[in-house]
């Protein structure tokens, strides 16, 4: 048995990105979108939730917020869509 605490999701995500040999700049972009997503969901629901508990409805709400309230361009919305945690969480769970 190991007494090591489980790594935070952000650390797991960084590890996965490094394993896939993403550039440091790309890694940082993924992490920034991850943080925006988690903070948005915490504000929207009033509590912190693990991204693995969230699904397509939460992603849609996040993207709608970006489009309506933040006036993000379509390309920025697409970037956010490809970098939000649910797909990463599934990959982390499978690893």
TAZIVEN-V479957 format. One record per run of one state. SS is the DSSP state (h for helix, s for strand, l for the rest). FROM is the first residue (numbers start at 1). TO is the last residue. If there is no record, write none. Layout:
ss->SS from->FROM to->TO
ss->SS from->FROM to->TO
This chain:
ss->l from->1 to->8
ss->h from->9 to->19
ss->l from->20 to->23
ss->h from->24 to->45
ss->l from->46 to->50
ss->h from->51 to->53
ss->l from->54 to->55
ss->h from->56 to->68
ss->l from->69 to->73
ss->h from->74 to->83
ss->l from->84 to->84
ss->h from->85 to->94
ss->l from->95 to->95
